[in-house]
Amino acid sequence: MATRTITGTIHHPGGDIAWAAATVKFTLMAFFGTSVTTYPREIYEAVTNAAGQFSVTVSVPTTGSAAYRVALPSGESFSVNLQAGAALTLEELVAIAADPQAAQNTLQTLIDAHASQAATTAISAHTPFSTVAEAQAGAIATKAVTPAGLAAAAERSSDFDWYVDSVNGNDTYTGKSTMQALKTIAVLLSKTITAGQYIGLRRGSSWREELIIPANNIEVYAYGSGAKPLFDCSDIIAAGDWSKTGGQTFVYQCTKSPDLGVTTWNSVWENNVRLVRATSIANCDATAGSYYPSSDVTPPITMYVHASDNSNPGTNGKTYEYAKRQQGINAYNYTYPVIDGVWTRRNLNLGGSIRLGKYGSLYNSLCEDGNAHNLIVATGTYCYNVEARNCYHSVSSKAMFVFNQDTPNYEGVTFENCKATNDVLVNDAEGWYGHANVSGSFGVVKFINCTVERCMSPLSAVSFTQMILSGLTVTGCTFGLNANYAGATYTVTNLTIVHTGNNALLVQAAATMTINGAVITMPTCPSQAIFISAAGSLTLDNVRIVCPDTVGYPILMQDTAGAAGGMINFQNCTFDGFRGDFYYLPTAIIVLSDSNHFISPTSYQWVLGGTTYTSFALWQAAGYDLHSRTG
């Protein structure tokens, strides 16, 4: 690796002001060619001086060239093209100008290429970066940044090929700059969008439309400041659409035509709260805050609703919305899509409100109110800082994140800093699930610093060779980590589980799970913390499992007859608070256990095969845990 120094100046639209000790944070995203991508691994941080100047050194490859995008939390960004050993020129540095309308009233952050010379120094597109005095978007070199100057910069900005702004855009515009942004997605898709083009979506925008990516290598980014641009798959039900349902006390109905298909599921929201799905019109009448659709397959449908306060939805002043569109962004049919900084919600289709194609990248996005799934990604994809929030389908196999392909060929899938979370426990939901539809393998699947909250289980998958989990946090789930794919290897480090259900660790297939470094807390444990039902292998090193439950007699570990031929290897572990057996292993599996600490508030014992060891001394006399201790 070689180092490069990125320097810059932060400006106020009305002129320079004091910026002492202001903090600038940004990430780097590097793109090598069109087929291989590296991703943000570090947040760079620099502190400005009184003039707003900052400097930070980054590492770049020593060989080859790569296009880099530098992104700020505010949504501003600039792109650079770095090549080892070459001077960085203005031709290689393009800054996105801030929205000129917002700039008149809002403090904007603009990144300027900056050196120590006066702003009057002559510059050109080939001026080396190290000698540039000041370069704005489009090489504007004015000392004071004014709204007029920003407008000019925006007109010359070349970071995106297309701009869409639902607030200030106009469908009669060209769509080629922030000042000429289109308004609707429909008009954007009527344009000729070709492979490799960039689409900019104005923050604060929202669309009740679907963005269908039309070519390979299309990249979609949020720009400006404010909330993530929203693709809402629901539509509002007008007050005048409601009529009273005959023969019912509290039910009102309307007729709608959602984009139904074989894998769709209707939903209704009242003031942004999803209503409970009733089982019949009569059940809807008996259940305040519920809805019942006449069909999930064939439109038009009749939607029956019982308002939460038993009122008339046409006159109560509340907003009612129903799932209308299949998804928010569909990029599944093309390769190398990139999506950054969007918000999607309320997909009608089971397959998620974002569908990401092969070798795609998804960054800094939220997929909310998922159907059976919140999002689906294909093989070879990378997700960074993506959240799936709340899912609700009635099927028993909901999965918030899904990686899926007909015939994957060891391309791998990576999730980093991603979260699957529900506001309340959803007992039949999984945070992640992956599978091949026909044949093949994803190869290595990676989870880096991911979080799962209030699901049935954190993850489950088939069609892979190895799963690497580093820094996984599981909170409030019914089950913990499960090795359930035969022949696969699970490598786990720095695991944290705060568990409210049963079985924090499971081996349910002839798989190999190795955990190095974990803290597992089980406030309640109805039966056993570790459950082994197949002839797999479970290795724990430096793992602490705490069970403060004072009700019943929870067991640390239990196996079944299916575990015959399996193995456990526990080293340097602490098992604290278990009131029943530590090891209850009636099946004669292989046990390697030593250098552990067993803590129990009651008497305890170990069971292996047909033998019960009623004291720790007897257990050690049998040759187990010779360097371990109790108490």
N, C-alpha and C positions, 0 to 999 in steps of 0.2 A: 504493500500500500504506500501511496505517496500522500502528502498533505497539501491542501489548498486553503487559503485564507479568504473568507467571505467578509467583506466590510460593507457598511452601509450607514445611512442616516435616516432617522425618522423625522417626518415633517408634519406640521399642521397646515391645513388648507389655506389659512390666512397668512402664513409666514412662520418663520422659525420662532420657537419659544424654548424655555428651559426644559430640558428632559433629563436632568441628572438622576441617575440610578433607576431609570426606567428599564424594565426587563423585556427582552425580545426572545421569544421562543419559536423554533421552527423545526421541521423535519426535512430530510432529504429522501427523495425517491429516485432511483436510478433505473433507466431503461436501456438495455443493451440490444440494439437491433430491433427486430420485430418478434423474436421468438423466445428470448430469454430475459427474464425480469428479476431484478433484485429489489428489495423492499425496505421501507423505513425501519431501522433497528435502534435509532437513538434520537432523543429529543435534544437538540442543541440549544444552548442558552447563553445569552450575552447581556451585559449591562451597559447602558449608554452613558456617555458623559454629558456635560451641560449643553453641548451643541447637538445632542442627539446621535452622536457617532458611536458605532459599535464595531467589534471585530471578533470573529470566531474562526477557529481552524477546524477543518473537516478532513476526513480521510477519503481518498479516491483510489481506484485501481491504478497500478503502475503501468499497465499495458492496455491498449485498446481505448476506444472512446465510448462515452455514454451520455445520454441526455438526462440531465438532472432537473427535477422540479423542487423548488424550495417553497414550502407552504407554511403560512402563519396561522395561528388560531383564529384570527379575525376573518380568514378566508382569502386574504391577499396572497399572491404567490408570484414567483418569477421562475423562469426556466433558464438553465445554463447548459452549455455543452463543454465539458472538460475533457481535455486529452493530455495525458501525462507528458510533461516536458514542454508543453506549448503555452504561450501567453493567452490569457483569457481576454477576449475583445468584446466591444459592445455588440458586435454582430452575433456573439454567442450569449448575450445577456439581454433578456426581454422581460420587462416588468409589467404586470397587469395594473392598469390604473384603477384607482378607487372609483366608485360610482359618483359622478359629479353632482348629482342631485343630493345624495346623502352627505356629500362633502361640505355643503354649505352650512349644515347645522351639526354635523357629527365629527368628532375627532377621528381622522383617518390615519392609518399607518401605511406609509409607502416605503418600499425598499428601493434605495438608490445605490447604484454603483458609485463608490466614493473614494477619492484620494485627497491628498493635502493641498493640491493646487487650487487656485481661485476658480470660481465658476465660469469665468470668462475664457478659460483655456480652450483653444480650438480642439474639437474632437471629431472623429469620424467613425464609421462602422468598424474600422480596422485599428482603432486606437487601443493599445494594450490596456488591460484592466488596471494594471499597477500605476498607470499615469493618468487615468481618467479623473477629472475634477468632480464631475457630477453627471449622472445619466438617469433621466426619468424614463418611463415607458415611451418608446418611440424616439429615444435620444433627445428628450427635452432637457435643456440645461438651465432653465430659469431658477434663480435663487429662491424666490417666493413661489410657493405652489398655490395657485388660485383656482377657483372653480372653472374659469375659462380655460386655464392651462390643462386642467384635468380632462375637460371635454375634448380638447385637442389630442391629449394623450390617448384617450379612449378610442378616438377615431382611428388612431394609428396602431392600436394594440393588435398583436398578431398571435396571442397565445391560443385563442380558440378560433375554430372555423365557423362556429355557429353560436349565437347567444339567444337565450330565451328568458324572458322576464315577465311573469304573469301580472305584476303590479304596474310597471311603467312601459312594458313592451307594446308593440303595435304590429299586427299581422300584415300591414302594408309596408313595413320596413324591410330592409335587406337581410337582417339577422346576422350582419357581419361585424358588429361592434356593440359595446354596451349601450351606446346612444341609438343604435339601430336594431335593438333586440326585438325578436319576435315575441308575441304574446302567448300563443297556444302551441301545444305539442303537435296537434293535428297539422298545422301549417308547417312546422318544422319538418315533419315526416313527409310533407309534400315536396320538399326540396330534394335535390340530388345530393345525398350524403354518401360519400365514398369511403372505402377502406382507409384507415389510418387517420381519419379526421377527429377533431376535438370538439366537444359540445359543452358550452358553459351554461349552467343553470343559476340564475340569480337567487341568492339567499333571501328568505322571506317570501318567496313565491310558493304557490300551491296550485296543483292541477287535479281535476277530476277527469283525468285522461290516462291512457296507457302509452308509455314510451317503448316502442318495439325497435330494438337495435337492428339496422338493416344491412350491416356489412361486418367483415372482420376488422380487428384492431381499432374499433371505435372506443374513444375515451370520453367519459362524462365526468365533469367536475362542477362543484359548487363554487361560486365566486361572490364577492361582495361581503357584507356583514349581515348579521341577523340569524334567524332560525334556518335550519336545513331546509332546502326546497322539498316540498311534500308532494308525493304522488298518492292521492287518496282514492282507493278503489270503491268507496261508497258514494252514493248520491243522496241528496236531501229529499225527503218526502214532503211535498207541499201540503200546507194546512188544508187546502181545499180538496185534497185527494181522499180524505177520510170519510167513511160513512159507517153508521151503526150496523152491527151484525145482528140480524134477526134471531130471536130466540135466546140471546145471551144478555147478561146483565152489564158486563164491563168491557166487552170486546168490540173493537172497531176494526174496519178492514179497508184495504186499498189494493189496487191492481198494479203490478209492476212487471217489467220484463228484464230481469237481470241476465247477464251473459252466461246462461247455464250450460252445463255439459255433463259428462259422465262422472267427473270428479269435482263437483262443486257442492257448496254448502251455504245456505242462506243464513244471514244474521241481521239483527236490527239493533241500533243504538238509540238511547234516549239521553240527550244532553251528554254525549260522549261516554255513556256507560252502556255496555252491552247488556241487553235484556236476556233473561233465561229462556231457553228454548222449551216450549211446552210439547207435550206428546199428542195433543189433540186440541180441537177448538174448545171442547168442554174443559179440558185441563187448563187451557189458557184463561178461560173465564174464571177459574178457581184460583189462579196464581197471579197476583199483582206483579208487575214488572216482567211480563213474559210476552213471547210472540210464537206464532205457529205459521209456517208456510205451507201452502197447498201442494207444492212440489219442490224438489231440489234438482230436477232434471229438465223439465219442459216448460218454457215460458209461453205466454204470460202466466203469472201466478197470483194468487190472492194471499196477501200478507195480513194475518190477524194479529192484533196487538192489544194487550191489556196494560194500560199505563201504570207506572209505579204507584201513583196516588189515586187510582181508580177513575181518573178524569178522562175527558174527551181529548185525544191527541190533536184534534183539529183546532181546538180552542184553548188549550191549556198554556200556550206560549212556549212550549218546549220544542227542541229541535230533534226530529227523528230522521235517521239515516239508515239505509239498507245497503248490503254488499252488492255492488252492481257489476264491477269489472273483474276479470280473471286475475290479473296481477297489475302491479304498478310499473315495473320495468322488466322487460323480457329480453335478455341478451343470451339466451340459452342456445340458440341455433347457429351462433357464430363463434369464432375463436379469438382469443386474446382481448376480450372486452375489459375495460377498466372503468370502475364507477367509484366516485369519491365524494362523500359528504352529503348523502341524500337521506330522506325519511320516506318510508313507504308504509302503508297500513291497510288492513281490512280486505285482504285478498279473498275473492269469491272461490277461486280454484284452490284445491288442496295443496298445490305445488309451491305456494309462497308468493309474497308480493314482490320479491326480486328473484329472478332466475338467471344465473350467471353461467356463461358458456365455458368451454374447454380452455384451459390456460388463462382464465380470467383472474382479475384482481378486484377486490372490494374493500374499500377503506372507509372508516369514520362514518358509518351509516347505521340507521335504526330501522328495523323491520318489526312493526307493531301490530298487535291484534291479528296474529296469524290464524289461518284455518288449521288443517291438520299439520301444516308446516308454515313457518314464517319465511324461509328462503331455501332455495335449492342451488347448489353449485356443482359444476361438473369436475371431472378429473383434471389434475394439474393446476388447480386454483389456489389462490392465497387470499385469506380474509384477515384484515387487521383493524382492531378497534370497531368491531361490528356487534351490535346488540340485537337480539331477538327478544321481544317483550310481549308476553301473554299469548296464549293459544287456546283454542276452544272447541275444536271439532269433537263429535261424540264418539268417534271410532276409538278403539282401545290402543292404537299405536300412533299417537301424536308424536311428532319429533320436530323440534323448533328449527334446528339447523339440519339440513340433509345434504350429504354429498352422494351423487348418483350419476351413473353413466351406463349405457348399454354394455359396452365392452372396454372397460379401462385396461390400460397396458402399463402399469407400474409408474404412472406419471406422478403419483403422490398428491396429497392435499395438506394444506397447512392453515391452522387457525391460530392467530396470535392476539392476545388482549381482547378476546371476544367473550360475550356474556349471553347466556340463555337464562331468562328470569321471568317468573310469574309473580303477580301481586299477592296471590294466595296459592296454596299448594294445589297442584293439578296432578291427581294421583295416577293418571294414565299417560303422562307426558314424559318424553325424554328430551334432554337438552340437545343431543346430537344423535343422528343415525345415518349410516352409510351402507350402500349395497350396489352391486352390479346387477343390471336388469337381465342380462343374458349370460355372460361369462367374463372371465378375466379378473384382474386384481388391481387395486389402487396402489399397491406397494406399501410405502411408508406413509402413515398418516400422523401428523404432528399437531399437538395442542400445547401452546406456550402461554402461560399466565392467563388461562381462561377461567371463567366462573360459571357455575350452574346453581340456580336458586329455585327452590320450591317446585321441583319436578319429581316424577316417580323415580327416575334414575338419571344420572348425569349423561351417560352416553352408551351406545350400543352400535355394533357394526359387524358386517361380514365383508368378504371379498378384499382382504388386505393381508399383508405379511407381518407388518410390525406397526404398533401404535406407540408413539413416544409422547408422554405427558409430563410436562415440566411446569411446576407452579400452579397446578390445578386446585381450585377452591370450590368445595361443594357444601352448600348450606341448605338445611331444611328439606332435604329430599327423603323420599320413602326408603330408597335403597342407595347404597354407595357405589363404589367402583366394581365393575363386573367383567371378568375375563370370560367371555361367552362365545368366542369364535375358535373352533378347534384348529390347532396347528399354528396359531398366531402367537406373536411375542408382544407382551405389554411391558414397556420400560417406563417406570414412574419415578420422578424425583420431586421433592418439595411439595408433597401432597398435604392439603388441609381439608378436613371434613368436619363440619359441625352438623351432627346427624340427629334427626328427630324420629326416625323410623327404625327399621330392622336391617341387619346385615350391611355393615359398612363396607366389607370386602367380600366378594363372591368369586368362586372359580366354578363355572358351570359348563366348561368344555375342556377338552384336552389341550389347554393352552398353557403358556408360560408367563407368569406375572412376577416382575421384580420391582419392589418398592424400596427406594433408598431415601430416607428422610421423609417423615410424615408425622402429623399430629392429628389424631382422630378423637373427637369428643362426642360422646353419646349420652345426652341428658336422659333419654329413655332407651331401654334395650329390652324388648319383650322376650327375646330368646337368646340369640347368639350374635356376636359382633362379626365373626368370620364364618362363612358357610362354604363348604366344599362338597360339590355333588358330582364331580367328574374327575377323571384321572389326569389332572393337570399338575402344574408346579407353581407353588407360591413361595417367594423369598421375600422376607422382611428384614431390613437392616436399618437401625436407628429409627425405629417407629415407636411412637407413644400412643397407646389407646387408653382413654380414660372413660369410665362408666360410673358416674356419680349416682345412678339410679338406686334408690333404696327400696323399691317395690319389686318383689319377686326375686328370682335367682338367675340373672342373666349369665350366659356362658360365653367365654371368650371365643371358642372355636368348636365347630361341630362338622362332622362329615356324614355322608350316606354311603350305601353300598356301591354306588356308582363311582366313588373316589378310589376304589381299589387300584393299586399300581401308581397312585399319585404321590406327591412329595411336598413336604413343607420344610423350609429352612429359615428359622427365626434367630437372628443374631443382634445383640446390643439393643434389645427392645425393652420397653416398660409397659406392663399391663396392669392397670390400676383400677380397683373398685369392683371387680367382678365377684359376685356373691355365690355363683354356682361353680361348676367345673371350669378350670382353665382350658384344658384340652379334653374334649369329649369326642374321641375318634374310635368308634367301635369297629371301623374298617381298618385293616392292617396296612395303613399307608406308611411311607418312609418318613421318619421324623429326624431332622437335624436341628437341634435347639440348644443354644448355649449363650452365655454371657448376657442373660436377660434378667429383668427385675420383675418379680410377681408380687403384687400388692393386693390384699383382699381384707375386707372388714370382717369376714366370717371364715369358717373352715373351708378348705378347698381340696380338690383332688384332680388327678389326671387319669384319663381312661384311654387306653390304646389297645386296639384289637379286642381280645376277650379279657384283658387284665385291667383291674382298677387299682390305682396307686393312691392310697388314702392319706399319704403325707409326702412332703417334699423330699424327706430322707429316702423313702422307698422309691420315689421317682428317680432320684440321683443314683441310688444303688443299682437301678436297671440300666444305668449308663447315659442318662439324659441330663442336660443342663448342669454339667459338672462344675462350671464356673459361674453359674447363675446364683441369684439370691432371692429371698422372700422378705416380706415385712417392709 
